[in-house]
Amino acid sequence: MRYIILFILLLILGCKNEEEQPPAGGQQGTPTSIDLFHGTVDVGPRSYLWIKFEAFDGDTLYFEARVRTGDGDISYAFWADSVNYAKWENNESAQLNGYVEAVPTVSYSPVLSAGTYYVVLGNTAYLSTKNYWVRAYLRGLR
């Protein structure tokens, strides 16, 4: 009986020590959710919406968008770091993460390194405005 009580006591103490240790990777802080955008937005013909944000190392971007009105699709969407976003704006070859075309919905949830990033939703229509519902936020330690 003594050994059973000792085993249970050691098991409880062992679990308590694990809870007090910092998160993996040496990161410390409070889990935080930061809203970047939530709502609807009109994107005019031959135009795009961009959301710029700063990420800490290990942050996760949660992004979701869908068409509310228009011709039924998101013309294109992607996310990129600031260097590749600038290249894309200048019509240079760029690495565009998660690039999709002509989709009714899009979602991303990448884990990011520290830096500046952009999420882009485009409308390639010549005459019609599209209305997108968008939800974007970061989760990480602060």
Rosetta silent file (secondary structure, phi, psi, omega in degrees, C-alpha in Angstrom):
SEQUENCE: MRYIILFILLLILGCKNEEEQPPAGGQQGTPTSIDLFHGTVDVGPRSYLWIKFEAFDGDTLYFEARVRTGDGDISYAFWADSVNYAKWENNESAQLNGYVEAVPTVSYSPVLSAGTYYVVLGNTAYLSTKNYWVRAYLRGLR
SCORE:     score description
SCORE:     0.000 S_00000001
   1 L     0.000  -39.478  178.759    0.000    0.000    0.000 S_00000001
   2 H   -58.848  -41.771 -177.609    2.896    2.326    0.824 S_00000001
   3 H   -67.463  -34.169  178.332    4.386    1.849   -2.631 S_00000001
   4 H   -66.963  -44.674  178.855    1.086    2.667   -4.325 S_00000001
   5 H   -64.023  -42.469  178.301    0.741    5.929   -2.369 S_00000001
   6 H   -62.922  -42.919  178.571    4.395    6.813   -3.107 S_00000001
   7 H   -61.195  -45.569  179.984    3.892    6.060   -6.814 S_00000001
   8 H   -64.865  -40.944  178.606    0.764    8.267   -6.987 S_00000001
   9 H   -62.929  -44.613  178.194    2.549   11.086   -5.113 S_00000001
  10 H   -65.220  -37.888  178.329    5.533   10.935   -7.509 S_00000001
  11 H   -64.019  -43.678  178.849    3.190   10.881  -10.494 S_00000001
  12 H   -64.506  -45.613  179.586    1.350   13.993   -9.254 S_00000001
  13 H   -65.216  -37.398  178.264    4.606   15.856   -8.532 S_00000001
  14 H   -63.852  -39.861  178.295    6.018   14.870  -11.928 S_00000001
  15 H   -68.142  -37.403 -179.898    2.973   16.295  -13.717 S_00000001
  16 H   -64.768  -40.392  179.686    3.176   19.523  -11.712 S_00000001
  17 H   -63.657  -37.227  178.961    6.810   20.085  -12.745 S_00000001
  18 H   -65.026  -37.063 -179.147    5.934   19.737  -16.450 S_00000001
  19 H   -66.454  -30.717 -175.790    3.237   22.423  -16.179 S_00000001
  20 H   -82.035  -10.489 -177.706    5.683   24.959  -14.712 S_00000001
  21 L   -78.694  149.744  179.719    8.191   24.650  -17.537 S_00000001
  22 L   -66.951  160.811  178.556    8.251   27.275  -20.337 S_00000001
  23 L   -58.669  159.007  179.257    6.767   26.432  -23.743 S_00000001
  24 H   -57.001  148.369  178.436    8.863   24.485  -26.251 S_00000001
  25 H    86.039    3.106  177.446   11.506   26.446  -28.118 S_00000001
  26 H    77.927    3.571 -179.746   12.370   28.608  -25.122 S_00000001
  27 L   -76.407  140.074  177.375    9.574   31.088  -25.879 S_00000001
  28 L  -129.400  152.535  178.715    7.943   32.701  -22.896 S_00000001
  29 L   144.520 -176.454 -179.306    4.908   34.900  -22.621 S_00000001
  30 L   -99.150  131.551  176.175    1.172   34.904  -22.524 S_00000001
  31 E   -58.212  128.485 -174.218   -0.799   33.295  -25.364 S_00000001
  32 E  -133.530  143.460  173.832   -2.326   36.197  -27.270 S_00000001
  33 E  -115.789  127.006 -177.360   -4.744   36.584  -30.175 S_00000001
  34 E  -117.726  117.851  177.890   -4.417   39.776  -32.253 S_00000001
  35 E   -72.808  131.338  175.950   -7.226   40.760  -34.631 S_00000001
  36 E  -103.156  -39.913  178.685   -5.976   41.971  -38.004 S_00000001
  37 E  -166.978  139.993  175.021   -9.311   42.303  -39.835 S_00000001
  38 E  -152.730  115.115  178.414  -12.852   41.035  -39.383 S_00000001
  39 E   151.828 -161.906  178.826  -15.770   42.043  -41.544 S_00000001
  40 E  -109.485  154.579 -179.474  -16.780   42.641  -45.127 S_00000001
  41 E  -148.955  139.788  173.672  -14.974   44.723  -47.717 S_00000001
  42 E   -89.583  130.914  175.179  -15.687   45.805  -51.283 S_00000001
  43 E  -115.938  115.843 -175.662  -12.832   45.246  -53.739 S_00000001
  44 L   -69.055  171.401  178.739  -13.304   47.246  -56.912 S_00000001
  45 L   -58.796  138.580  177.113  -12.635   46.098  -60.472 S_00000001
  46 L    54.778   38.811 -176.967   -8.969   45.377  -61.266 S_00000001
  47 E  -135.900  175.708  178.797   -8.066   46.064  -57.618 S_00000001
  48 E  -150.375  157.590  174.079   -6.987   44.188  -54.495 S_00000001
  49 E  -103.422  135.562  172.781   -7.156   44.276  -50.705 S_00000001
  50 E  -126.889  142.962  175.822   -3.958   43.906  -48.694 S_00000001
  51 E  -120.257  116.060  179.998   -3.596   43.380  -44.972 S_00000001
  52 E   -98.403  138.419  178.527   -0.150   44.243  -43.588 S_00000001
  53 E  -152.980  158.652  176.403    0.956   42.892  -40.209 S_00000001
  54 E  -103.967  132.006  178.848    4.004   42.288  -38.016 S_00000001
  55 E  -116.213  146.804  170.392    4.618   38.760  -36.725 S_00000001
  56 L   -92.201  160.590  178.335    6.830   37.502  -33.927 S_00000001
  57 L   -59.119  125.575  178.899    8.784   34.272  -34.342 S_00000001
  58 L    92.660   -4.627  176.150    6.374   31.355  -33.934 S_00000001
  59 L   -64.557  150.433  174.109    3.151   33.337  -34.486 S_00000001
  60 E  -113.838  128.368  174.035    0.408   31.591  -36.442 S_00000001
  61 E   -87.663  129.405  172.203   -1.642   33.512  -38.989 S_00000001
  62 E  -114.258  117.475 -175.974   -5.277   32.474  -39.172 S_00000001
  63 E  -136.499  134.191  176.548   -6.918   33.802  -42.319 S_00000001
  64 E  -144.675  139.259  176.949  -10.219   32.974  -43.969 S_00000001
  65 E  -146.450  152.214  175.295  -12.124   34.752  -46.746 S_00000001
  66 E  -151.119  158.702  179.245  -15.136   34.081  -48.924 S_00000001
  67 E   -79.968  135.655  173.620  -17.149   35.903  -51.568 S_00000001
  68 E  -102.530  -40.503  176.507  -20.385   37.523  -50.437 S_00000001
  69 E  -142.837  169.141 -179.121  -21.422   39.115  -53.745 S_00000001
  70 L   114.844 -152.455 -175.832  -20.003   39.395  -57.243 S_00000001
  71 L   -88.124   10.736  170.904  -19.298   36.672  -59.766 S_00000001
  72 L    95.667    3.880  176.781  -18.866   33.983  -57.146 S_00000001
  73 L  -145.058  159.133  169.943  -15.128   33.673  -56.718 S_00000001
  74 E   -85.073  119.559 -175.159  -12.051   35.238  -55.191 S_00000001
  75 E   -59.186  -46.225  174.554   -9.999   36.130  -58.266 S_00000001
  76 E  -160.014  155.811  178.211   -6.697   35.448  -56.481 S_00000001
  77 E  -151.364  149.271  175.600   -5.297   35.248  -52.967 S_00000001
  78 E  -167.330  170.144  169.169   -1.881   34.756  -51.362 S_00000001
  79 E  -132.046  149.432 -175.573    0.306   35.706  -48.420 S_00000001
  80 E  -155.748  157.617  172.441    3.918   36.857  -48.624 S_00000001
  81 E   -75.002  172.460 -173.592    6.707   38.471  -46.654 S_00000001
  82 H   -64.184  -34.578 -179.924    7.438   42.168  -47.294 S_00000001
  83 H   -65.082  -48.666 -178.711   10.269   41.490  -49.779 S_00000001
  84 H   -71.302  -32.335  175.220    8.157   39.229  -51.990 S_00000001
  85 H   -62.935  -43.875  178.650    5.117   41.490  -51.695 S_00000001
  86 H   -62.651  -40.533  176.915    7.221   44.425  -52.984 S_00000001
  87 H   -61.697  -44.477  179.798    8.475   42.266  -55.880 S_00000001
  88 H   -61.007  -43.786  178.719    4.895   41.293  -56.748 S_00000001
  89 H   -60.718  -31.795 -179.624    3.800   44.957  -56.691 S_00000001
  90 L   -92.256   13.234  179.729    6.633   45.764  -59.116 S_00000001
  91 L    58.893   33.607  175.409    5.660   42.883  -61.439 S_00000001
  92 L  -100.882  164.419  176.753    8.850   40.994  -60.614 S_00000001
  93 L   -64.700  128.274 -176.115    9.143   37.273  -59.943 S_00000001
  94 L  -141.342  154.247  175.521    8.088   36.661  -56.328 S_00000001
  95 L   -90.147  107.324 -178.588    7.401   33.779  -53.959 S_00000001
  96 L  -106.833  111.337 -175.565    3.670   34.018  -53.184 S_00000001
  97 E   -76.098  136.300  176.122    2.638   31.560  -50.497 S_00000001
  98 E    64.927   25.754 -176.493   -0.674   29.730  -50.825 S_00000001
  99 E   -61.907  127.662  175.956   -1.439   31.362  -54.164 S_00000001
 100 E  -137.086  155.951  176.951   -4.887   30.386  -55.492 S_00000001
 101 E  -131.325  147.103  172.560   -7.128   31.669  -58.294 S_00000001
 102 E    51.049   58.006  178.939  -10.894   31.585  -58.894 S_00000001
 103 E  -122.867  147.798  178.874  -11.943   30.003  -55.589 S_00000001
 104 L   -75.521  -28.871  178.405  -15.109   30.607  -53.531 S_00000001
 105 E  -141.258  159.327  175.715  -13.200   30.466  -50.228 S_00000001
 106 E  -146.520  144.342  175.290   -9.610   30.566  -49.053 S_00000001
 107 E  -147.472  145.147  178.364   -7.969   29.852  -45.705 S_00000001
 108 E  -134.974  150.034  172.162   -4.407   29.889  -44.384 S_00000001
 109 L  -151.027   56.895 -179.693   -2.835   28.989  -41.050 S_00000001
 110 L   -79.506  149.468  169.360    0.972   29.143  -41.439 S_00000001
 111 E   -87.745  131.275 -170.155    3.429   29.398  -38.563 S_00000001
 112 L  -111.820  156.027  167.519    5.602   32.439  -39.265 S_00000001
 113 L   -87.940  165.434  179.166    9.084   33.714  -38.556 S_00000001
 114 L   -61.960  137.960  177.684    9.485   37.246  -37.202 S_00000001
 115 E   156.049 -175.188  178.402    8.878   39.900  -39.859 S_00000001
 116 E  -100.763  134.541 -176.787    6.421   41.938  -41.875 S_00000001
 117 E  -133.667  163.082  176.273    3.825   40.091  -43.946 S_00000001
 118 E  -134.584  143.409  167.525    0.905   40.774  -46.269 S_00000001
 119 E  -115.284  135.257 -174.294   -2.252   38.841  -47.122 S_00000001
 120 E  -126.974  136.763  171.971   -3.784   39.782  -50.466 S_00000001
 121 E  -125.123  126.308 -175.854   -7.252   39.243  -52.013 S_00000001
 122 E  -116.143  160.840  175.810   -7.712   40.360  -55.598 S_00000001
 123 E  -130.378  109.629 -179.244  -10.483   41.139  -58.049 S_00000001
 124 L   -92.869    0.494  179.579   -9.536   40.777  -61.731 S_00000001
 125 L   -62.474  145.656 -179.279  -13.026   41.612  -63.056 S_00000001
 126 L   -82.521  -27.730 -174.567  -13.125   44.563  -65.453 S_00000001
 127 L  -123.638  -28.162 -171.128  -16.492   45.990  -64.390 S_00000001
 128 L  -100.306  143.239  172.903  -17.827   44.408  -61.199 S_00000001
 129 L   -86.733  143.731  176.634  -16.974   45.048  -57.565 S_00000001
 130 E  -113.358  143.271  178.240  -16.711   42.013  -55.301 S_00000001
 131 E  -109.186  117.316 -178.245  -17.727   41.914  -51.667 S_00000001
 132 E  -109.289  140.997  167.654  -15.552   39.641  -49.525 S_00000001
 133 E   -95.171  131.393 -175.125  -16.065   38.502  -45.943 S_00000001
 134 E  -134.469  138.955  172.602  -12.650   38.319  -44.242 S_00000001
 135 E  -133.894  120.075  179.409  -11.398   37.131  -40.851 S_00000001
 136 E  -138.632  132.143  175.201   -7.681   37.474  -40.066 S_00000001
 137 E  -154.431  160.275  176.421   -5.857   37.214  -36.761 S_00000001
 138 E  -109.128  146.507  170.409   -2.510   36.203  -35.263 S_00000001
 139 E  -126.810  134.227  178.963   -1.931   33.875  -32.337 S_00000001
 140 E  -174.642 -172.583 -179.238    1.326   33.790  -30.492 S_00000001
 141 E   -99.903  134.647  178.409    3.145   34.526  -27.263 S_00000001
 142 L  -131.018    0.000    0.000    3.588   38.124  -26.073 S_00000001
